[in-house]
Amino acid sequence: MDETTNINWFPGHMTRTNRKIKEILPLIDAVAEIVDARVPVSSRNPQLSELIADKPRIVLLNKSDMADEACTRDWIEFYKTQGIKAIAVDCKSGKGVGNFINGTKELLSDRLEHYRAKGMVGKPLRIMVVGIPNVGKSSFINRMSKGSKAKVEDRPGVTRGNQWFKIDNELELLDTPGVLWPKFEDHIVGEHLAFTGAVKDAVVDIEHLAVRLVSFLGKNYPEKLKQRYKISFDEQFDSYELLCIIGKKRGMLMRGGVVDSERAAIMLLDEFRDGLLGRITVESVSFMGEDNAEF
Ligand code: G4P
C-alpha cells in the first residue's frame, strides 16, 4: 500500500489565462500570491514567477489558522531570504489580513513616493491577486473589499471583464483573469492537495489517500494522531494497520468484526480537513527540493 496516489487532473486552458495575465501586467504594480500555508509548495502555480517577470510580489500564507505556527514562521523567513515579503493570514476569521495593506504599501513605498512626487495624487496602487483554486482567493478579496461591488470604469483592463476592487484611496485589487493551476503532473502535489481537500475525492482512491496521510502524520505528527484517536504506536508502524486501528477505535466494524477501512479513511480525511487533529503543515521549508527552489 505504499505506492503513490494517482490523481487525474484537468488542467484547463492555461494558455488563455497566461495570455490574459500578460495583458494585465502593464496595468498593475504588484502581485499578491495566495498559497495554502499547509502546503505552500504544492498550492502554487509553478509558472507564476516566469509569468509575472519582475513585478514585485507579496505572498499570503492563507489558512494559517490550520497550519503549524512554527512552520509558517519558517516559511516567512524563507521568503525573506528570497527577497519576497510573506504574511500569514486567516481569511476565515480575518486574522492577519490587516497586515496586507501596510505590507503592500511598504513594499511599494518607492512607487507611492514616485506617484506623489509626480503629482499623481489619487493614483492607487494596483495589485493582482492570484492563486490556484481553493486557496482562499475569493475569501481574501471579500474580506479586503468588505463585500463592496467590483467597480466598473472606462479604462483599459477594467472594462474587459476584469474585476477591480477598491480597498482604500491608495489600493485596488484585481482578481486573476482566469484560472491558475498547480503543478498537476506531479503526483506528490496532487496528493498533498487532496489531503487538504483542494482536489475532490471523486478523483482519488480515498483509502489509499488516507493511508498516505496516516503515513505522513505517524512520522511527522505522531502525538497529534495518538491524542486524537487515543492510540499508541511505535516508529515502525504500518500505515494501513494504523488506519484500521483508528477505525476500530471509532467502532467502524463490519460483519465478522472486520474494520471498515473505507469508512475510517473518510472519517480521518474529514477530521484532518476540519482541523480536528490540530494545526498541521504538510510541507515545511525542508520539503522544498531542488525542483521547487525557484521562487
Ligand atoms: P478560492 O476563491 O481560492 O477558490 O477559495 P475560497 O475563497 O472559495 O475558499 C475555499 C475554502 O477555503 C472555503 O471553504 C473557505 O471558507 C475556506 N477558507 C478560505 N480561507 C480560509 C482560512 O484562512 N482558513 C480556513 N480555515 N478556511 C479558509 P468551503 O468549505 O469551500 O466553504 P465554506 O466553509 O466557506 O462554506
py3Dmol code that shows the C-alpha trace and the ligand (Angstrom):
import py3Dmol

protein = """\
ATOM      1  CA  MET A   1       0.000   0.000   0.000  1.00  0.00           C
ATOM      2  CA  ASP A   2       2.871   2.360  -0.359  1.00  0.00           C
ATOM      3  CA  GLU A   3       2.837   3.328  -3.964  1.00  0.00           C
ATOM      4  CA  THR A   4       1.825   6.917  -4.586  1.00  0.00           C
ATOM      5  CA  THR A   5      -1.671   8.124  -5.218  1.00  0.00           C
ATOM      6  CA  ASN A   6      -2.673   8.531  -8.823  1.00  0.00           C
ATOM      7  CA  ILE A   7      -4.778  11.583  -9.408  1.00  0.00           C
ATOM      8  CA  ASN A   8      -6.476  12.620 -12.587  1.00  0.00           C
ATOM      9  CA  TRP A   9      -6.103  16.271 -13.353  1.00  0.00           C
ATOM     10  CA  PHE A  10      -7.958  18.555 -15.656  1.00  0.00           C
ATOM     11  CA  PRO A  11      -5.539  21.341 -16.488  1.00  0.00           C
ATOM     12  CA  GLY A  12      -7.939  23.558 -18.441  1.00  0.00           C
ATOM     13  CA  HIS A  13      -6.857  26.291 -20.735  1.00  0.00           C
ATOM     14  CA  MET A  14      -3.808  27.692 -19.111  1.00  0.00           C
ATOM     15  CA  THR A  15      -2.589  29.342 -22.257  1.00  0.00           C
ATOM     16  CA  ARG A  16      -5.595  31.652 -22.238  1.00  0.00           C
ATOM     17  CA  THR A  17      -5.050  32.609 -18.600  1.00  0.00           C
ATOM     18  CA  ASN A  18      -1.357  33.174 -19.198  1.00  0.00           C
ATOM     19  CA  ARG A  19      -2.128  35.456 -22.133  1.00  0.00           C
ATOM     20  CA  LYS A  20      -4.642  37.445 -20.093  1.00  0.00           C
ATOM     21  CA  ILE A  21      -2.199  37.843 -17.220  1.00  0.00           C
ATOM     22  CA  LYS A  22       0.467  39.096 -19.605  1.00  0.00           C
ATOM     23  CA  GLU A  23      -2.022  41.664 -20.949  1.00  0.00           C
ATOM     24  CA  ILE A  24      -2.786  42.838 -17.447  1.00  0.00           C
ATOM     25  CA  LEU A  25       0.814  43.141 -16.256  1.00  0.00           C
ATOM     26  CA  PRO A  26       1.408  46.693 -17.553  1.00  0.00           C
ATOM     27  CA  LEU A  27      -1.649  47.852 -15.561  1.00  0.00           C
ATOM     28  CA  ILE A  28      -0.550  46.537 -12.184  1.00  0.00           C
ATOM     29  CA  ASP A  29       2.103  47.466  -9.649  1.00  0.00           C
ATOM     30  CA  ALA A  30       2.458  44.150  -7.828  1.00  0.00           C
ATOM     31  CA  VAL A  31       1.117  40.640  -7.446  1.00  0.00           C
ATOM     32  CA  ALA A  32      -0.407  39.140  -4.296  1.00  0.00           C
ATOM     33  CA  GLU A  33       0.080  35.399  -4.481  1.00  0.00           C
ATOM     34  CA  ILE A  34      -2.159  33.383  -2.181  1.00  0.00           C
ATOM     35  CA  VAL A  35      -0.975  29.945  -1.129  1.00  0.00           C
ATOM     36  CA  ASP A  36      -2.250  27.437   1.411  1.00  0.00           C
ATOM     37  CA  ALA A  37       0.053  27.678   4.440  1.00  0.00           C
ATOM     38  CA  ARG A  38      -0.284  23.908   4.993  1.00  0.00           C
ATOM     39  CA  VAL A  39       1.021  23.103   1.507  1.00  0.00           C
ATOM     40  CA  PRO A  40       2.867  26.240   0.362  1.00  0.00           C
ATOM     41  CA  VAL A  41       4.780  24.450  -2.388  1.00  0.00           C
ATOM     42  CA  SER A  42       2.015  22.368  -3.937  1.00  0.00           C
ATOM     43  CA  SER A  43      -0.548  25.160  -3.786  1.00  0.00           C
ATOM     44  CA  ARG A  44       1.453  27.405  -6.094  1.00  0.00           C
ATOM     45  CA  ASN A  45       1.328  27.768  -9.813  1.00  0.00           C
ATOM     46  CA  PRO A  46       4.816  26.779 -10.931  1.00  0.00           C
ATOM     47  CA  GLN A  47       4.757  29.164 -13.894  1.00  0.00           C
ATOM     48  CA  LEU A  48       3.911  32.237 -11.891  1.00  0.00           C
ATOM     49  CA  SER A  49       7.431  33.625 -11.444  1.00  0.00           C
ATOM     50  CA  GLU A  50       8.018  33.379 -15.156  1.00  0.00           C
ATOM     51  CA  LEU A  51       4.615  34.891 -15.936  1.00  0.00           C
ATOM     52  CA  ILE A  52       4.895  37.942 -13.736  1.00  0.00           C
ATOM     53  CA  ALA A  53       8.552  38.509 -14.555  1.00  0.00           C
ATOM     54  CA  ASP A  54       9.973  41.202 -12.295  1.00  0.00           C
ATOM     55  CA  LYS A  55       6.728  42.521 -10.779  1.00  0.00           C
ATOM     56  CA  PRO A  56       7.054  42.882  -7.006  1.00  0.00           C
ATOM     57  CA  ARG A  57       5.290  40.065  -5.184  1.00  0.00           C
ATOM     58  CA  ILE A  58       3.735  39.665  -1.783  1.00  0.00           C
ATOM     59  CA  VAL A  59       2.890  36.148  -0.654  1.00  0.00           C
ATOM     60  CA  LEU A  60      -0.101  35.440   1.557  1.00  0.00           C
ATOM     61  CA  LEU A  61       0.172  32.215   3.537  1.00  0.00           C
ATOM     62  CA  ASN A  62      -3.558  31.695   3.926  1.00  0.00           C
ATOM     63  CA  LYS A  63      -5.402  29.194   6.131  1.00  0.00           C
ATOM     64  CA  SER A  64      -2.638  29.836   8.644  1.00  0.00           C
ATOM     65  CA  ASP A  65      -5.197  29.023  11.354  1.00  0.00           C
ATOM     66  CA  MET A  66      -4.861  25.376  10.288  1.00  0.00           C
ATOM     67  CA  ALA A  67      -1.102  25.323   9.737  1.00  0.00           C
ATOM     68  CA  ASP A  68       1.691  24.620  12.196  1.00  0.00           C
ATOM     69  CA  GLU A  69       2.710  28.051  13.503  1.00  0.00           C
ATOM     70  CA  ALA A  70       6.428  27.214  13.679  1.00  0.00           C
ATOM     71  CA  CYS A  71       6.403  26.038  10.054  1.00  0.00           C
ATOM     72  CA  THR A  72       4.604  29.192   8.943  1.00  0.00           C
ATOM     73  CA  ARG A  73       7.237  31.309  10.691  1.00  0.00           C
ATOM     74  CA  ASP A  74       9.947  29.313   8.884  1.00  0.00           C
ATOM     75  CA  TRP A  75       8.226  29.962   5.573  1.00  0.00           C
ATOM     76  CA  ILE A  76       8.066  33.699   6.230  1.00  0.00           C
ATOM     77  CA  GLU A  77      11.801  33.641   6.986  1.00  0.00           C
ATOM     78  CA  PHE A  78      12.452  31.558   3.909  1.00  0.00           C
ATOM     79  CA  TYR A  79      10.630  34.031   1.683  1.00  0.00           C
ATOM     80  CA  LYS A  80      12.562  36.848   3.285  1.00  0.00           C
ATOM     81  CA  THR A  81      15.825  35.216   2.185  1.00  0.00           C
ATOM     82  CA  GLN A  82      14.374  35.196  -1.340  1.00  0.00           C
ATOM     83  CA  GLY A  83      13.617  38.902  -1.104  1.00  0.00           C
ATOM     84  CA  ILE A  84       9.868  38.264  -1.026  1.00  0.00           C
ATOM     85  CA  LYS A  85       7.522  39.613   1.621  1.00  0.00           C
ATOM     86  CA  ALA A  86       5.254  36.926   3.040  1.00  0.00           C
ATOM     87  CA  ILE A  87       2.386  37.384   5.503  1.00  0.00           C
ATOM     88  CA  ALA A  88       0.438  34.764   7.437  1.00  0.00           C
ATOM     89  CA  VAL A  89      -3.310  35.295   7.055  1.00  0.00           C
ATOM     90  CA  ASP A  90      -6.531  33.599   8.033  1.00  0.00           C
ATOM     91  CA  CYS A  91      -9.258  34.773   5.718  1.00  0.00           C
ATOM     92  CA  LYS A  92     -11.892  32.843   7.611  1.00  0.00           C
ATOM     93  CA  SER A  93     -11.536  34.930  10.770  1.00  0.00           C
ATOM     94  CA  GLY A  94      -9.749  37.864   9.176  1.00  0.00           C
ATOM     95  CA  LYS A  95      -6.657  37.441  11.340  1.00  0.00           C
ATOM     96  CA  GLY A  96      -3.573  38.938   9.714  1.00  0.00           C
ATOM     97  CA  VAL A  97      -5.366  40.366   6.690  1.00  0.00           C
ATOM     98  CA  GLY A  98      -4.941  43.877   8.086  1.00  0.00           C
ATOM     99  CA  ASN A  99      -1.183  43.465   7.620  1.00  0.00           C
ATOM    100  CA  PHE A 100      -1.674  43.183   3.898  1.00  0.00           C
ATOM    101  CA  ILE A 101      -2.441  46.868   3.321  1.00  0.00           C
ATOM    102  CA  ASN A 102       0.570  48.137   5.243  1.00  0.00           C
ATOM    103  CA  GLY A 103       2.778  45.348   3.922  1.00  0.00           C
ATOM    104  CA  THR A 104       1.894  46.240   0.356  1.00  0.00           C
ATOM    105  CA  LYS A 105       2.312  49.970   0.810  1.00  0.00           C
ATOM    106  CA  GLU A 106       5.668  49.301   2.453  1.00  0.00           C
ATOM    107  CA  LEU A 107       6.705  47.003  -0.382  1.00  0.00           C
ATOM    108  CA  LEU A 108       5.703  49.622  -2.936  1.00  0.00           C
ATOM    109  CA  SER A 109       6.712  52.695  -0.972  1.00  0.00           C
ATOM    110  CA  ASP A 110       9.042  53.840  -3.767  1.00  0.00           C
ATOM    111  CA  ARG A 111       6.222  53.711  -6.263  1.00  0.00           C
ATOM    112  CA  LEU A 112       3.809  55.556  -3.963  1.00  0.00           C
ATOM    113  CA  GLU A 113       6.503  58.167  -3.430  1.00  0.00           C
ATOM    114  CA  HIS A 114       7.020  58.407  -7.190  1.00  0.00           C
ATOM    115  CA  TYR A 115       3.275  58.932  -7.769  1.00  0.00           C
ATOM    116  CA  ARG A 116       3.188  61.630  -5.099  1.00  0.00           C
ATOM    117  CA  ALA A 117       6.335  63.356  -6.448  1.00  0.00           C
ATOM    118  CA  LYS A 118       4.824  63.444  -9.918  1.00  0.00           C
ATOM    119  CA  GLY A 119       1.664  64.965  -8.550  1.00  0.00           C
ATOM    120  CA  MET A 120      -0.267  61.839  -9.413  1.00  0.00           C
ATOM    121  CA  VAL A 121      -2.287  62.184  -6.269  1.00  0.00           C
ATOM    122  CA  GLY A 122      -5.134  59.717  -6.133  1.00  0.00           C
ATOM    123  CA  LYS A 123      -3.428  57.178  -8.400  1.00  0.00           C
ATOM    124  CA  PRO A 124      -3.845  53.968  -6.487  1.00  0.00           C
ATOM    125  CA  LEU A 125      -1.503  51.008  -6.307  1.00  0.00           C
ATOM    126  CA  ARG A 126      -2.982  48.183  -8.307  1.00  0.00           C
ATOM    127  CA  ILE A 127      -2.437  44.646  -7.130  1.00  0.00           C
ATOM    128  CA  MET A 128      -3.395  41.498  -8.983  1.00  0.00           C
ATOM    129  CA  VAL A 129      -4.475  38.675  -6.678  1.00  0.00           C
ATOM    130  CA  VAL A 130      -3.502  35.216  -7.902  1.00  0.00           C
ATOM    131  CA  GLY A 131      -3.854  31.715  -6.547  1.00  0.00           C
ATOM    132  CA  ILE A 132      -4.819  28.209  -7.581  1.00  0.00           C
ATOM    133  CA  PRO A 133      -8.447  27.161  -6.927  1.00  0.00           C
ATOM    134  CA  ASN A 134      -9.444  26.732  -3.277  1.00  0.00           C
ATOM    135  CA  VAL A 135      -6.574  28.613  -1.633  1.00  0.00           C
ATOM    136  CA  GLY A 136      -9.000  31.283  -0.448  1.00  0.00           C
ATOM    137  CA  LYS A 137      -8.754  33.909  -3.163  1.00  0.00           C
ATOM    138  CA  SER A 138     -12.437  34.870  -3.022  1.00  0.00           C
ATOM    139  CA  SER A 139     -12.406  34.842   0.776  1.00  0.00           C
ATOM    140  CA  PHE A 140      -9.437  37.210   0.741  1.00  0.00           C
ATOM    141  CA  ILE A 141     -10.928  39.602  -1.810  1.00  0.00           C
ATOM    142  CA  ASN A 142     -14.267  39.617   0.018  1.00  0.00           C
ATOM    143  CA  ARG A 143     -12.570  40.416   3.309  1.00  0.00           C
ATOM    144  CA  MET A 144     -10.450  43.170   1.821  1.00  0.00           C
ATOM    145  CA  SER A 145     -13.248  44.792  -0.151  1.00  0.00           C
ATOM    146  CA  LYS A 146     -15.766  44.208   2.637  1.00  0.00           C
ATOM    147  CA  GLY A 147     -18.191  42.908   0.087  1.00  0.00           C
ATOM    148  CA  SER A 148     -18.202  46.119  -1.954  1.00  0.00           C
ATOM    149  CA  LYS A 149     -19.006  45.523  -5.587  1.00  0.00           C
ATOM    150  CA  ALA A 150     -16.324  45.466  -8.221  1.00  0.00           C
ATOM    151  CA  LYS A 151     -16.083  48.859  -9.815  1.00  0.00           C
ATOM    152  CA  VAL A 152     -16.658  49.336 -13.475  1.00  0.00           C
ATOM    153  CA  GLU A 153     -14.806  52.115 -15.143  1.00  0.00           C
ATOM    154  CA  ASP A 154     -13.909  53.042 -18.648  1.00  0.00           C
ATOM    155  CA  ARG A 155     -10.222  52.351 -18.766  1.00  0.00           C
ATOM    156  CA  PRO A 156      -8.153  49.598 -20.322  1.00  0.00           C
ATOM    157  CA  GLY A 157      -8.207  46.407 -18.338  1.00  0.00           C
ATOM    158  CA  VAL A 158     -11.270  47.462 -16.402  1.00  0.00           C
ATOM    159  CA  THR A 159     -13.963  47.080 -18.961  1.00  0.00           C
ATOM    160  CA  ARG A 160     -12.751  43.813 -20.429  1.00  0.00           C
ATOM    161  CA  GLY A 161     -14.314  41.639 -17.778  1.00  0.00           C
ATOM    162  CA  ASN A 162     -11.686  42.284 -15.143  1.00  0.00           C
ATOM    163  CA  GLN A 163     -12.806  42.678 -11.572  1.00  0.00           C
ATOM    164  CA  TRP A 164     -11.255  45.607  -9.725  1.00  0.00           C
ATOM    165  CA  PHE A 165     -11.945  46.181  -6.043  1.00  0.00           C
ATOM    166  CA  LYS A 166     -11.203  49.463  -4.343  1.00  0.00           C
ATOM    167  CA  ILE A 167      -9.698  48.866  -0.895  1.00  0.00           C
ATOM    168  CA  ASP A 168      -8.846  52.455   0.007  1.00  0.00           C
ATOM    169  CA  ASN A 169      -7.718  55.573  -1.844  1.00  0.00           C
ATOM    170  CA  GLU A 170      -4.277  54.125  -2.392  1.00  0.00           C
ATOM    171  CA  LEU A 171      -5.024  50.495  -3.132  1.00  0.00           C
ATOM    172  CA  GLU A 172      -7.025  48.484  -5.642  1.00  0.00           C
ATOM    173  CA  LEU A 173      -7.193  44.726  -6.112  1.00  0.00           C
ATOM    174  CA  LEU A 174      -7.772  42.800  -9.299  1.00  0.00           C
ATOM    175  CA  ASP A 175      -8.984  39.237  -9.316  1.00  0.00           C
ATOM    176  CA  THR A 176      -6.952  36.922 -11.580  1.00  0.00           C
ATOM    177  CA  PRO A 177      -8.329  36.970 -15.095  1.00  0.00           C
ATOM    178  CA  GLY A 178      -8.592  33.193 -15.420  1.00  0.00           C
ATOM    179  CA  VAL A 179      -7.635  30.085 -13.542  1.00  0.00           C
ATOM    180  CA  LEU A 180      -4.139  29.216 -12.435  1.00  0.00           C
ATOM    181  CA  TRP A 181      -3.471  25.548 -11.820  1.00  0.00           C
ATOM    182  CA  PRO A 182      -0.915  23.803  -9.631  1.00  0.00           C
ATOM    183  CA  LYS A 183       1.799  21.504 -10.954  1.00  0.00           C
ATOM    184  CA  PHE A 184      -0.808  18.923 -11.840  1.00  0.00           C
ATOM    185  CA  GLU A 185       1.522  16.375 -13.401  1.00  0.00           C
ATOM    186  CA  ASP A 186       3.338  15.840 -10.102  1.00  0.00           C
ATOM    187  CA  HIS A 187       1.623  13.106  -8.073  1.00  0.00           C
ATOM    188  CA  ILE A 188       3.008  14.352  -4.736  1.00  0.00           C
ATOM    189  CA  VAL A 189       1.493  17.761  -5.427  1.00  0.00           C
ATOM    190  CA  GLY A 190      -1.828  16.074  -6.222  1.00  0.00           C
ATOM    191  CA  GLU A 191      -1.661  14.005  -3.094  1.00  0.00           C
ATOM    192  CA  HIS A 192      -0.915  16.938  -0.806  1.00  0.00           C
ATOM    193  CA  LEU A 193      -3.708  18.990  -2.324  1.00  0.00           C
ATOM    194  CA  ALA A 194      -6.035  16.014  -1.915  1.00  0.00           C
ATOM    195  CA  PHE A 195      -5.091  15.808   1.794  1.00  0.00           C
ATOM    196  CA  THR A 196      -6.340  19.356   2.230  1.00  0.00           C
ATOM    197  CA  GLY A 197      -9.482  18.739   0.178  1.00  0.00           C
ATOM    198  CA  ALA A 198      -8.463  21.078  -2.636  1.00  0.00           C
ATOM    199  CA  VAL A 199      -8.670  18.106  -5.000  1.00  0.00           C
ATOM    200  CA  LYS A 200     -12.067  16.479  -4.945  1.00  0.00           C
ATOM    201  CA  ASP A 201     -12.321  12.976  -3.507  1.00  0.00           C
ATOM    202  CA  ALA A 202     -14.106  11.767  -6.619  1.00  0.00           C
ATOM    203  CA  VAL A 203     -10.789  11.715  -8.455  1.00  0.00           C
ATOM    204  CA  VAL A 204      -8.741   9.901  -5.812  1.00  0.00           C
ATOM    205  CA  ASP A 205      -8.671   6.485  -4.197  1.00  0.00           C
ATOM    206  CA  ILE A 206      -9.851   7.598  -0.790  1.00  0.00           C
ATOM    207  CA  GLU A 207      -8.486   4.648   1.151  1.00  0.00           C
ATOM    208  CA  HIS A 208      -5.086   4.916  -0.401  1.00  0.00           C
ATOM    209  CA  LEU A 209      -5.057   8.652   0.231  1.00  0.00           C
ATOM    210  CA  ALA A 210      -5.893   8.100   3.896  1.00  0.00           C
ATOM    211  CA  VAL A 211      -3.102   5.529   4.225  1.00  0.00           C
ATOM    212  CA  ARG A 212      -0.673   8.088   2.810  1.00  0.00           C
ATOM    213  CA  LEU A 213      -1.967  10.671   5.274  1.00  0.00           C
ATOM    214  CA  VAL A 214      -1.551   8.241   8.174  1.00  0.00           C
ATOM    215  CA  SER A 215       1.993   7.597   6.990  1.00  0.00           C
ATOM    216  CA  PHE A 216       2.740  11.340   6.975  1.00  0.00           C
ATOM    217  CA  LEU A 217       1.071  12.033  10.311  1.00  0.00           C
ATOM    218  CA  GLY A 218       2.590   8.982  12.008  1.00  0.00           C
ATOM    219  CA  LYS A 219       6.065  10.178  11.030  1.00  0.00           C
ATOM    220  CA  ASN A 220       5.654  13.913  11.460  1.00  0.00           C
ATOM    221  CA  TYR A 221       2.885  14.477  13.991  1.00  0.00           C
ATOM    222  CA  PRO A 222       2.634  11.158  15.931  1.00  0.00           C
ATOM    223  CA  GLU A 223       1.472  12.864  19.124  1.00  0.00           C
ATOM    224  CA  LYS A 224      -1.456  14.529  17.413  1.00  0.00           C
ATOM    225  CA  LEU A 225      -2.565  11.201  15.958  1.00  0.00           C
ATOM    226  CA  LYS A 226      -2.167   9.458  19.319  1.00  0.00           C
ATOM    227  CA  GLN A 227      -4.070  12.141  21.176  1.00  0.00           C
ATOM    228  CA  ARG A 228      -6.949  12.408  18.746  1.00  0.00           C
ATOM    229  CA  TYR A 229      -7.623   8.678  18.484  1.00  0.00           C
ATOM    230  CA  LYS A 230      -6.314   7.561  21.891  1.00  0.00           C
ATOM    231  CA  ILE A 231      -3.979   5.049  20.300  1.00  0.00           C
ATOM    232  CA  SER A 232      -0.347   4.120  20.697  1.00  0.00           C
ATOM    233  CA  PHE A 233       2.147   3.016  18.080  1.00  0.00           C
ATOM    234  CA  ASP A 234       5.906   2.990  17.620  1.00  0.00           C
ATOM    235  CA  GLU A 235       8.141   4.241  14.832  1.00  0.00           C
ATOM    236  CA  GLN A 236       7.839   1.008  12.847  1.00  0.00           C
ATOM    237  CA  PHE A 237       4.105   1.340  12.360  1.00  0.00           C
ATOM    238  CA  ASP A 238       2.354   0.022   9.256  1.00  0.00           C
ATOM    239  CA  SER A 239       0.163   2.786   7.835  1.00  0.00           C
ATOM    240  CA  TYR A 240      -2.711   0.586   6.680  1.00  0.00           C
ATOM    241  CA  GLU A 241      -2.800  -1.244  10.007  1.00  0.00           C
ATOM    242  CA  LEU A 242      -2.760   2.069  11.794  1.00  0.00           C
ATOM    243  CA  LEU A 243      -5.738   3.254   9.761  1.00  0.00           C
ATOM    244  CA  CYS A 244      -7.553   0.064  10.789  1.00  0.00           C
ATOM    245  CA  ILE A 245      -6.647   0.628  14.445  1.00  0.00           C
ATOM    246  CA  ILE A 246      -8.105   4.124  14.172  1.00  0.00           C
ATOM    247  CA  GLY A 247     -11.270   2.727  12.545  1.00  0.00           C
ATOM    248  CA  LYS A 248     -11.614   0.082  15.230  1.00  0.00           C
ATOM    249  CA  LYS A 249     -11.253   2.701  17.956  1.00  0.00           C
ATOM    250  CA  ARG A 250     -14.194   4.510  16.384  1.00  0.00           C
ATOM    251  CA  GLY A 251     -16.225   1.305  16.229  1.00  0.00           C
ATOM    252  CA  MET A 252     -16.194   1.128  12.446  1.00  0.00           C
ATOM    253  CA  LEU A 253     -16.612  -2.610  12.185  1.00  0.00           C
ATOM    254  CA  MET A 254     -18.330  -4.671   9.553  1.00  0.00           C
ATOM    255  CA  ARG A 255     -19.844  -8.127   9.890  1.00  0.00           C
ATOM    256  CA  GLY A 256     -17.328 -10.540  11.388  1.00  0.00           C
ATOM    257  CA  GLY A 257     -15.544  -7.769  13.242  1.00  0.00           C
ATOM    258  CA  VAL A 258     -13.561  -6.632  10.202  1.00  0.00           C
ATOM    259  CA  VAL A 259     -12.676  -2.943  10.235  1.00  0.00           C
ATOM    260  CA  ASP A 260     -14.448  -0.873   7.589  1.00  0.00           C
ATOM    261  CA  SER A 261     -11.268   0.797   6.360  1.00  0.00           C
ATOM    262  CA  GLU A 262     -13.090   2.888   3.774  1.00  0.00           C
ATOM    263  CA  ARG A 263     -15.258   4.495   6.443  1.00  0.00           C
ATOM    264  CA  ALA A 264     -12.172   5.005   8.575  1.00  0.00           C
ATOM    265  CA  ALA A 265     -10.446   6.650   5.610  1.00  0.00           C
ATOM    266  CA  ILE A 266     -13.317   9.064   5.011  1.00  0.00           C
ATOM    267  CA  MET A 267     -13.523   9.905   8.704  1.00  0.00           C
ATOM    268  CA  LEU A 268      -9.785  10.535   9.056  1.00  0.00           C
ATOM    269  CA  LEU A 269      -9.642  12.777   5.992  1.00  0.00           C
ATOM    270  CA  ASP A 270     -12.718  14.718   7.102  1.00  0.00           C
ATOM    271  CA  GLU A 271     -11.288  15.257  10.571  1.00  0.00           C
ATOM    272  CA  PHE A 272      -7.933  16.309   9.185  1.00  0.00           C
ATOM    273  CA  ARG A 273      -9.565  18.791   6.794  1.00  0.00           C
ATOM    274  CA  ASP A 274     -11.747  20.155   9.570  1.00  0.00           C
ATOM    275  CA  GLY A 275      -8.620  20.811  11.616  1.00  0.00           C
ATOM    276  CA  LEU A 276      -9.652  18.380  14.342  1.00  0.00           C
ATOM    277  CA  LEU A 277      -6.177  16.880  14.534  1.00  0.00           C
ATOM    278  CA  GLY A 278      -4.750  20.290  15.263  1.00  0.00           C
ATOM    279  CA  ARG A 279      -2.537  22.658  13.332  1.00  0.00           C
ATOM    280  CA  ILE A 280      -0.556  20.680  10.802  1.00  0.00           C
ATOM    281  CA  THR A 281       1.735  21.701   7.959  1.00  0.00           C
ATOM    282  CA  VAL A 282       2.277  19.060   5.308  1.00  0.00           C
ATOM    283  CA  GLU A 283       5.076  20.928   3.550  1.00  0.00           C
ATOM    284  CA  SER A 284       7.664  22.532   5.774  1.00  0.00           C
ATOM    285  CA  VAL A 285      10.564  24.515   4.313  1.00  0.00           C
ATOM    286  CA  SER A 286      12.658  21.329   4.233  1.00  0.00           C
ATOM    287  CA  PHE A 287      10.111  19.732   1.872  1.00  0.00           C
ATOM    288  CA  MET A 288      11.233  22.076  -0.829  1.00  0.00           C
ATOM    289  CA  GLY A 289      13.580  20.168  -3.078  1.00  0.00           C
ATOM    290  CA  GLU A 290      15.701  21.335  -5.979  1.00  0.00           C
ATOM    291  CA  ASP A 291      12.688  21.373  -8.300  1.00  0.00           C
ATOM    292  CA  ASN A 292      10.952  23.994  -6.245  1.00  0.00           C
ATOM    293  CA  ALA A 293      13.949  26.082  -5.305  1.00  0.00           C
ATOM    294  CA  GLU A 294      12.958  28.785  -7.772  1.00  0.00           C
ATOM    295  CA  PHE A 295      10.515  31.170  -6.143  1.00  0.00           C
TER     296      PHE A 295
END
"""
ligand_1 = """\
36
G4P
P -10.852 30.275 -3.957
O -11.570 31.544 -4.273
O -9.373 30.444 -3.987
O -11.278 29.102 -4.801
O -11.171 29.856 -2.444
P -12.381 30.280 -1.475
O -12.217 31.686 -1.017
O -13.673 29.890 -2.109
O -12.070 29.318 -0.237
C -12.065 27.913 -0.347
C -12.432 27.318 1.001
O -11.424 27.630 1.961
C -13.737 27.845 1.599
O -14.298 26.796 2.370
C -13.253 28.932 2.548
O -14.171 29.201 3.588
C -12.006 28.282 3.093
N -11.029 29.270 3.589
C -10.568 30.356 2.937
N -9.651 30.980 3.682
C -9.526 30.282 4.837
C -8.722 30.431 6.008
O -7.876 31.332 6.153
N -8.884 29.487 6.991
C -9.755 28.452 6.871
N -9.827 27.596 7.876
N -10.530 28.277 5.777
C -10.414 29.186 4.775
P -15.519 25.951 1.868
O -15.605 24.774 2.747
O -15.376 25.709 0.392
O -16.715 26.860 2.069
P -17.252 27.499 3.460
O -16.658 26.711 4.582
O -16.798 28.909 3.453
O -18.709 27.332 3.316
"""
view = py3Dmol.view(width=600, height=400)
view.addModel(protein, "pdb")
view.setStyle({"model": 0}, {"cartoon": {"style": "trace"}})
view.addModel(ligand_1, "xyz")
view.setStyle({"model": 1}, {"stick": {}})
view.zoomTo()
view.show()
